[in-house]
Amino acid sequence: MDEINLASDSVLNRLATIIEGNHILLNERADIVETKRHPEFRIFLCMNPPYTSAGKKQLTTGLRVRLTELYVKELESETDLWPIIDRNAPSAMFSENQKRQILQFYMCARADVMKATRRSNIGLRNLSRALKMMRSAIKLKYPVIKAIYDALYTCFASHLDSELQKSLHTMIYDLFEITTLPALDMLARQNQDSMVEKYAYVEQFVIPKGAHPPENFDPQDFILT
């Protein structure tokens, strides 16, 4: 169970019952017969540290004494982070240099945001989402540099204030030596790509078309949020 310290007290109390005892009685299901716990029953409860964001509370002592606690520190060293990037950024899609630049961006962005906000607003979740977005974008025939920029900016900057967004935008451009980003719709038309038939290009984002051809389609009718 993930984010267990966001659960209501009633859920936590019910968990304590089944962890401590050997059965559970579900009143919500109008049970009158106990459901026995399997002899090999195990439960894993995952949570982020309490008070790191709204609603994340500390578990009660009564529940914690029934559990075995394992604290996993945030991965901060380049040695630990590199295998994550290397495995999730296939060499068939990314050069070694680009993967090293992604690692450098992560380290610099995390340090800058931590310094500005005094909170760890950037972590492995941002990195893993960005890597997944890069792979998906390249499968949609994004140029690699466009996929990298969109993924890093979306996954790392979207929740920050305008000043930090500008800072990360500049950091990406400088680190990856970007002068201008390629226009997806122009590339597709120049290459006479079948993507034009399958996808609509709006604000340089790719949107899959449905089974019916769009009528009176104008990209200006869309609002980018």
VMD Tcl script that draws the C-alpha trace (Angstrom):
set ca {
  {0.00 0.00 0.00}
  {1.50 3.29 -1.10}
  {1.28 6.69 0.61}
  {-0.06 5.00 3.74}
  {0.29 8.13 5.88}
  {-2.35 9.81 3.70}
  {-4.92 7.22 4.76}
  {-7.74 8.12 7.13}
  {-7.61 7.09 10.78}
  {-10.39 4.53 10.23}
  {-8.31 2.77 7.55}
  {-5.20 2.79 9.75}
  {-7.16 1.37 12.68}
  {-8.49 -1.45 10.50}
  {-4.94 -2.22 9.32}
  {-3.75 -2.38 12.90}
  {-6.47 -4.94 13.61}
  {-5.39 -7.34 10.88}
  {-1.67 -6.83 11.54}
  {-2.03 -7.61 15.24}
  {-4.70 -10.33 15.07}
  {-5.43 -13.32 12.85}
  {-8.72 -12.26 11.28}
  {-10.76 -9.31 10.07}
  {-14.45 -8.55 10.23}
  {-15.67 -6.19 7.51}
  {-18.63 -4.32 8.95}
  {-18.94 -2.31 5.73}
  {-19.75 -5.58 3.94}
  {-22.18 -6.62 6.68}
  {-19.96 -9.60 7.51}
  {-21.04 -11.82 10.36}
  {-18.28 -14.38 9.78}
  {-14.63 -13.51 10.35}
  {-12.22 -13.62 7.42}
  {-9.16 -15.53 8.60}
  {-5.71 -14.22 7.84}
  {-3.52 -16.47 5.69}
  {-0.52 -17.92 7.62}
  {1.86 -16.36 5.07}
  {0.10 -12.99 5.03}
  {2.47 -10.05 4.57}
  {1.76 -6.39 3.97}
  {4.13 -3.68 2.77}
  {3.26 -0.10 3.67}
  {5.13 2.65 1.84}
  {5.18 6.33 2.68}
  {7.16 9.51 2.22}
  {8.45 11.21 5.37}
  {5.68 12.90 7.40}
  {5.02 16.63 7.03}
  {6.92 16.85 3.72}
  {3.69 17.92 2.01}
  {0.05 18.53 2.86}
  {-1.73 15.67 4.59}
  {1.29 13.44 5.21}
  {1.18 12.67 8.91}
  {3.23 10.54 11.26}
  {1.83 7.08 11.91}
  {0.69 6.39 15.44}
  {3.06 4.66 17.84}
  {0.49 1.89 18.28}
  {0.72 1.00 14.58}
  {4.46 1.54 14.20}
  {5.39 -0.90 17.00}
  {3.60 -3.64 15.04}
  {5.73 -3.02 11.93}
  {9.34 -3.40 10.89}
  {10.50 0.01 9.68}
  {13.03 0.43 6.88}
  {14.16 3.95 6.00}
  {15.36 4.44 2.42}
  {17.40 7.59 1.89}
  {17.05 9.72 -1.22}
  {19.61 8.78 -3.86}
  {21.97 11.74 -4.13}
  {25.28 10.52 -5.49}
  {26.00 10.36 -9.21}
  {27.22 6.79 -8.74}
  {23.76 5.71 -7.52}
  {21.81 7.80 -10.04}
  {23.74 6.82 -13.14}
  {22.42 3.20 -13.37}
  {18.84 4.53 -13.25}
  {19.46 6.86 -16.17}
  {21.57 4.35 -18.08}
  {18.91 1.62 -17.87}
  {15.95 3.88 -18.62}
  {17.56 5.84 -21.46}
  {18.39 3.14 -24.07}
  {21.59 3.61 -26.04}
  {19.57 3.09 -29.22}
  {17.81 6.38 -28.46}
  {20.36 8.44 -26.51}
  {24.09 9.00 -26.80}
  {26.38 8.51 -23.83}
  {26.96 12.26 -23.71}
  {23.23 13.03 -23.62}
  {22.72 10.61 -20.74}
  {25.58 12.25 -18.82}
  {24.00 15.65 -19.49}
  {20.66 14.41 -18.13}
  {22.46 13.34 -14.96}
  {24.21 16.69 -14.70}
  {20.91 18.52 -15.18}
  {19.29 16.48 -12.41}
  {22.07 17.26 -9.96}
  {22.12 20.98 -10.79}
  {18.34 21.41 -10.92}
  {17.86 19.63 -7.60}
  {20.51 21.76 -5.92}
  {19.13 25.03 -7.31}
  {15.53 24.26 -6.37}
  {16.57 23.10 -2.90}
  {18.52 26.33 -2.40}
  {15.64 28.52 -3.61}
  {12.77 26.77 -1.83}
  {14.58 25.08 1.08}
  {12.53 22.00 0.27}
  {13.28 18.84 -1.67}
  {10.79 19.53 -4.47}
  {12.74 17.45 -6.98}
  {13.54 13.77 -6.69}
  {13.56 10.39 -8.38}
  {9.87 10.68 -9.27}
  {10.63 13.67 -11.50}
  {13.58 11.88 -13.07}
  {11.76 8.61 -13.77}
  {8.78 10.43 -15.27}
  {11.06 12.52 -17.47}
  {12.90 9.45 -18.76}
  {9.61 7.71 -19.53}
  {8.32 10.79 -21.33}
  {11.52 11.00 -23.41}
  {11.16 7.39 -24.58}
  {7.50 7.88 -25.45}
  {8.25 11.09 -27.36}
  {11.03 9.49 -29.41}
  {8.67 6.65 -30.34}
  {6.40 9.39 -31.71}
  {9.36 10.45 -33.87}
  {10.32 13.48 -31.82}
  {13.89 14.65 -32.49}
  {15.92 13.52 -29.48}
  {16.77 17.04 -28.33}
  {13.10 18.04 -28.49}
  {12.13 14.96 -26.47}
  {14.77 15.76 -23.86}
  {13.77 19.41 -23.53}
  {10.02 18.76 -23.31}
  {10.45 15.97 -20.78}
  {12.88 17.81 -18.50}
  {10.95 21.07 -18.57}
  {7.56 19.41 -18.06}
  {8.61 17.03 -15.29}
  {10.95 19.34 -13.40}
  {9.63 22.87 -13.87}
  {5.85 22.68 -14.16}
  {5.24 22.81 -10.38}
  {7.71 25.64 -9.72}
  {7.22 29.41 -9.73}
  {7.94 31.49 -12.83}
  {11.45 32.51 -11.79}
  {12.58 28.94 -11.22}
  {10.91 27.86 -14.46}
  {12.95 30.44 -16.37}
  {16.08 29.29 -14.58}
  {15.55 25.63 -15.50}
  {14.65 26.58 -19.07}
  {17.98 28.42 -19.39}
  {19.82 25.56 -17.72}
  {18.47 23.03 -20.25}
  {19.33 25.26 -23.20}
  {22.87 25.91 -21.94}
  {23.62 22.35 -20.84}
  {22.43 20.73 -24.07}
  {23.67 23.63 -26.24}
  {20.24 24.26 -27.73}
  {19.80 27.24 -30.02}
  {16.36 26.48 -31.43}
  {14.04 23.53 -31.02}
  {12.81 21.74 -34.16}
  {9.17 22.24 -35.13}
  {7.48 18.85 -35.16}
  {4.79 19.67 -37.69}
  {7.29 21.12 -40.17}
  {9.57 18.08 -39.87}
  {6.67 15.69 -40.44}
  {5.51 17.57 -43.54}
  {9.01 17.89 -44.96}
  {9.56 14.16 -44.59}
  {6.07 13.40 -45.86}
  {5.64 11.37 -42.71}
  {2.61 9.17 -42.08}
  {2.52 10.76 -38.61}
  {0.65 13.70 -40.13}
  {-2.22 11.36 -40.93}
  {-2.31 9.78 -37.49}
  {-1.59 12.76 -35.23}
  {-2.50 16.42 -34.88}
  {0.24 18.91 -34.02}
  {-0.88 21.56 -31.53}
  {1.57 24.02 -29.94}
  {4.34 21.60 -30.95}
  {2.72 18.74 -29.06}
  {1.54 15.53 -30.71}
  {-2.10 14.52 -30.15}
  {-3.37 11.17 -31.52}
  {-6.31 11.48 -33.90}
  {-9.41 9.36 -33.41}
  {-11.15 7.10 -35.88}
  {-13.00 10.01 -37.50}
  {-11.13 12.70 -39.44}
  {-11.21 16.12 -37.74}
  {-13.52 18.66 -39.33}
  {-12.58 22.34 -39.53}
  {-9.52 21.63 -37.42}
  {-7.57 24.73 -36.42}
  {-4.71 24.53 -33.89}
  {-5.68 28.01 -32.71}
  {-8.86 26.52 -31.25}
  {-6.79 24.74 -28.59}
  {-5.58 26.36 -25.38}
  {-2.25 25.19 -23.97}
  {-2.40 24.82 -20.18}
}
mol new
graphics top color blue
foreach p $ca { graphics top sphere $p radius 0.5 }
foreach p [lrange $ca 0 end-1] q [lrange $ca 1 end] { graphics top cylinder $p $q radius 0.2 }
display resetview
